[in-house]
Amino acid sequence: MAEIATYRTLLTTLLERYAQLATGDDEVETQIIIDTQRDHYQLVQVGWQNKRRIYGCILHLDIKDNKIWIQHNGTEIEIADELVALGIPKEKIVVGFHSPYKRQLTEFAVA
């Protein structure tokens, strides 16, 4: 359970850091969405820009089966490498947006 608590803290810190980097104007809000009961973590942008609706997920991370699943990465940064730099072992990270077949070809967990 201590491992999960550590993951929760690290994911929250990671989202807060990326929220600070998100560019937007007064009409586009960057939101951090955290559900610690079900272990879902998201960074989204919501608002209006030039009369056009803006809504999109930047990052979506989950904790499932004692592993961190990267469900979506809308950044140019390798989030898996960021997690490793934060001390999370590669075998505890699943790049969930890749098919299970592709996951076998990486140094990260398959599931």
C-alpha positions in Angstrom: 0.0 0.0 0.0 2.9 2.3 0.6 3.9 1.9 -3.0 0.5 3.0 -4.2 0.6 6.1 -1.9 4.0 6.9 -3.4 2.7 6.6 -6.9 -0.3 8.8 -6.1 2.0 11.5 -4.8 4.4 11.3 -7.7 1.6 11.4 -10.3 0.0 14.4 -8.6 3.4 16.2 -8.6 3.9 15.3 -12.2 0.5 16.7 -13.3 1.0 19.9 -11.2 4.4 20.4 -12.9 2.9 20.0 -16.4 -0.1 22.2 -15.6 2.4 25.0 -14.9 3.9 24.5 -18.4 0.6 24.4 -20.3 0.1 27.5 -22.4 -3.2 29.0 -22.6 -4.9 32.3 -22.4 -7.6 33.7 -20.1 -10.3 31.7 -21.8 -8.5 28.3 -21.8 -8.1 26.6 -18.4 -5.8 23.8 -17.7 -7.4 21.4 -15.2 -5.9 18.7 -13.1 -8.4 15.9 -12.5 -7.5 13.4 -9.8 -9.6 10.5 -8.5 -7.6 8.8 -5.8 -10.4 6.4 -5.0 -10.2 4.8 -8.5 -6.7 6.0 -9.2 -7.3 8.1 -12.4 -5.1 11.1 -13.1 -5.6 13.5 -15.9 -4.5 16.9 -17.2 -7.0 18.5 -19.6 -7.6 21.9 -21.2 -11.1 23.4 -21.4 -12.3 26.7 -22.8 -12.6 28.9 -25.9 -10.0 30.3 -28.3 -10.9 32.4 -31.3 -14.6 31.5 -31.0 -13.6 27.8 -31.1 -14.3 25.3 -28.3 -11.1 23.8 -26.8 -11.4 20.5 -24.9 -8.7 17.9 -24.8 -6.8 15.5 -22.7 -3.1 16.3 -22.4 -2.2 13.4 -20.0 -4.1 10.4 -18.7 -2.4 8.1 -16.2 -4.0 5.3 -14.1 -2.8 3.1 -11.3 -3.9 -0.5 -12.0 -2.6 -3.7 -10.5 0.2 -1.9 -8.7 1.5 -0.4 -11.9 1.3 3.0 -13.5 -0.5 2.9 -16.9 0.1 5.7 -19.3 -3.3 5.8 -21.1 -2.6 9.0 -23.2 0.3 11.2 -23.7 -0.5 14.4 -25.7 2.9 15.9 -25.0 6.2 15.7 -26.8 7.9 14.4 -23.7 8.4 10.7 -23.0 6.3 10.4 -19.8 7.6 6.9 -19.1 11.1 8.2 -19.0 9.9 11.0 -16.6 8.4 8.4 -14.3 11.7 6.4 -14.3 13.6 9.6 -13.4 11.2 9.9 -10.5 12.2 6.5 -9.2 9.5 4.2 -10.6 11.0 0.9 -11.9 10.4 0.2 -15.6 8.6 -3.0 -14.8 6.0 -1.0 -12.9 5.1 1.2 -16.0 2.8 0.2 -18.7 2.6 2.2 -21.9 -1.1 1.5 -22.3 -1.7 3.5 -25.5 0.5 0.9 -27.3 -1.0 -2.5 -28.2 0.0 -5.4 -26.1 2.1 -6.7 -29.0 4.0 -3.4 -29.2 4.5 -3.4 -25.4 6.5 -6.6 -25.7 9.1 -4.7 -27.7 9.7 -2.1 -25.1 11.7 -2.2 -21.9 8.5 -1.4 -19.9 5.8 -3.7 -18.5 3.4 -5.4 -20.9 0.4 -5.3 -18.5 
